[in-house]
Amino acid sequence: MRVYSYRNPFHCDTKQFAAQEAVHEEKKEEEEEEEEEEEEGGKKEKEEQEEKEQEHERRWEEEKE
């Protein structure tokens, strides 16, 4: 390991940098997965809401008759 007598702005510990990059990539992937799950959940909720509205309209039409 080298010892620098001054702070070299171009020096970086490659192992530490690689570890930070790996952690960053993992967090990014987890966030993307969560967003996909939320989108899928949102689609399901919309479909359920539409079905409820259709049922309500059918009942209202039946009561109307």
N, C-alpha and C positions, 0 to 999 in steps of 0.2 A: 504494500500500500504506500502510495506517495504522500509525502507531507508537504503541503504548500505553505510557504512563509507569508504569502499574501492571498487574498481572495481572488481566485481566477474565475471570472464570470462565465467562461466557456467550459469549465470543468463540471462534470456531473457524474455522480455515481451511477453507472449503467444498471447495476442490480437494483438499486433503489428506484430508479426511473422505471425500469421494467415492472417492478412490483406495483408502483403507483398506476402505471398504464393498465395493468391487469385488473386492478381494483376498479378503475374508472370504466373499463369495458364491461365488467360484470354488472356494475350499477346501471350502466346504460342499457344492457340487455334486459335486466330486471324491469326497468321502467318501461321499455317497449312491450314486454310481455304483459305488464299490468294494464297498459293502455289498450292492448288488443283485447284483454279480458273485459275491460270496461266497455269497449265498443260492442263486443258480443253480448254482454249483459244488457246494454242499452237497446240493442236490436230486439232482444227477447222481450224486454219490458214494453217496447213500442208495439210488438205483435200482440202481446197480452192485452194491452190497453185497447187496441183496435178490435180485438175479439170481444171485449167487454162492451165497447160502444155498439158493436153490431148486435150483440145480444139485447142490449138495452133498447135499441131501435126496433128489433123484432117484437119484444114484449110490449112496447108502446103501441106499435101497429096492431097487435092482437087485442090490446085493451081498447083501442080506438074502435075496432069492429064490434 
